[in-house]
Amino acid sequence: MMIFLAKSSSIVSSIPPETVPVIIILVSIVAFTIIIERSIYYKRFKSLLPEDLRSLKELIKNQKWDESVDHIKNKSWGATTSVLVGLIEHRRRESEYLEDELKTEAYKQIFQMERFLTELGTIATISPLLGVLGTVLGMIRSFAEGTGTKGAEVGISEALITTAMGISVAIPAYVFYNVLVRKKEERITELENISSQILPLLEK
């Protein structure tokens, strides 16, 4: 048992104290890059107002395809815009598979909306674990070096710093992950709602 502990201490001593903090910093950079990119992406979204949707329906009923596309692009931006424009273009070409085209384009847009969210959720989950890892390594280093030594002080500092860093990254990552997932769900609901109203008009 003592031999195993000695080997474990030797392995930990060979790991630089700054290793885990550096990893947490790199993870935090990735997380905040995702948060900024996704926040800008969702901020650009612009929904069709009810009166604009009614105008669009009238244009579609009258088969004014160019005017319909221009109206959508001028009044909205985002996943729903791309799906509706694609549907109208397929209708213009008299496609017989509008529903299939709708599903294909909708899946593409949903994939785009979900981009990087899994990675952000993973970072929110593993950041505290990285902090705990740093804490464990720091405490092992402290005990291995002995009380009152410089190595013990370094180990205790490593334990405290990595815990704080891990939590500091996890909290905002988790908060923004939930906010962005909520925005994604709202946009998917909007996409489903408007598409279900427009598709029957295009199939007539």
N, C-alpha and C positions, 0 to 999 in steps of 0.2 A: 504493500500500500504506500509506504514511504517512498519507494522507488518511483511509483506512478506519479505521486505528487511532485517529486523532484523533477521528473521529466516534463510534467505539465507546466511547472513554473519556468523551466528552461525554454519551452516553446513560447510561452507568453512573453518572456524577457526578450526573445528574438524579434517580437513584433513591435515596431516603433509606436510610442504612445499616441502619436498624431494620426495613426492609420484610420481608426474609426471616425474621429472628427472630420478628417478630409473626405471620407466616404459620405458622411452626412451632409457636408457642404455641397458636394457634387450632386447628391440626390435633391437637395433643396433648390439648386440652380435649375435642374430639370423640372421640378414641381412648379416653380414660379414662372418659368418660361411657358409651361403648358397653361397655367392660370391666365397669364397675360394674353396669349394667343387665342385661347377659347373665349375669353371675356370680350375681346375685340370682335371676334367672329360673331358671337351672339348679339352684341350691341348693334351690329349692322343690320340685323333682321328688321324688316318692316312689314307689318301685317296688312292685308286688305281690309279696309274699313267696310262696314255693312253696306253703305251706299255705293262704294266702289264695286263690291261684289254684285250688287243688283245691276249696276251698269254693265258689268262683264257678262252677266247672264243674258241681258238683252242683246248685246253684241253677238254672242254665240248663237242665240235663237235666230238672229238674222244672217247667220253665217258670214259675219264680217271678220274673217280670220286675222288679217293684218291689223285691223283696229283693236281686236281683242288682245293680240300679243303686245302691241304698243301700250295698251291700257294697263295690262298686268305689270309690265316692266316699269312703267312710270309711277304706279301706285304702290308697289310692293318690292321686297327683296328677300331672298332666302330660299329655303327648301320648297315651300309651296309654290313660289314663283317659277322655279325650274321645272317642277312637275307639271304645272298648268300649261306653261309654254310648250313643253314637250308633248303633252296631250293634244293641244291644238294643232301642232305641226303634224302629228300622226293623223289627226282627223282631216287635215287639209289634203294629205296624201291618200285619204280614204282607206286607212288601215282597218282591217276587220278584227283586230285584236287589241282594242283600246284598253280593255281591262288589264291584259297582260303587260302592255306597255306602261300602264300606270304603276303596276306592282314593281316592274323592273326599275323604273326611275325613282320610285319611292324608296326602294331598298338602297339605291345608290345614295340618296340624300340622307337617309337615316344613318348609313355608315359614316357619311361625312360629319354628321352631327355628333356621333359617338366617338369621333377620332380623339385619341389621347386620353379619354376619360378613364379607361381601364388602367392606364399607366398611372394617372393621378391617384386613383383609388388605391392602387398597389403601394404607392409611395406613402400615402396616409397610413396604411397598415404597417408597413415595415419600418418606418422612421422610429417609432418608440422601441421596436425590437432592436434596432441598431443601437439606440441609446442604452438599452439593457445590456447588450453585448459589450459595449464600451465600459459599462459599470462593472460587469463581471471580470473583464480583463484587467481593469484598474485595481479591483480589490485583490485579485490573484497576485498582481504585480506588487501591491502593497505588502501583502502577507509574506511573499517570497523574499522581499528585500529586508524585511524586519522593521519593527517599530522605531520611529525616530530617525531613520535614514533618509537620504535624499530620494532614493528610489521609491520609498514608501510614500513620500509626499507627492511625487509624480503620479503614482498609482491612484492615490485618493483624488487628486486634481482631475485625472483622466476620467475617473468614475463619475464625479459630479458634473463635469463639463459635458460629457457625452449624453448623460441623462437629460440635462437641460436642453441640449441641442436637438436631441431626438424629439422631445415633446414640442419644442418651438417650431419644428418643421411639420409635425403631424397635425397640430391643431388647425393652422390655416389651410393646409392641404385637404383635410377632412371637411372643413366648412365649405371651401370653394368647390370641392367635389360634389357635395350635396346641392349646392346652388346651381351648378352647371347641369347636373342630372335633372334637376327640376325644370330648368329652361329647355332642355332637350325634350322632356316629356310634354311640355306645353306646346312646343313646335310640332311634335308628332301628332298631338291631338288636333291642332289647327289644320295640319296637312290632311288628316283623315276626314275631318269635318267638311272642309271646302271641296276636296276631291270627290267626296260622295255626293255633293250637290251639283258639281260640274259634269261629272262623267255621264249621267243620264241624258243631259242636254246634248252632249256630243254624239251619243249613240243613236239619237233620233234620226 
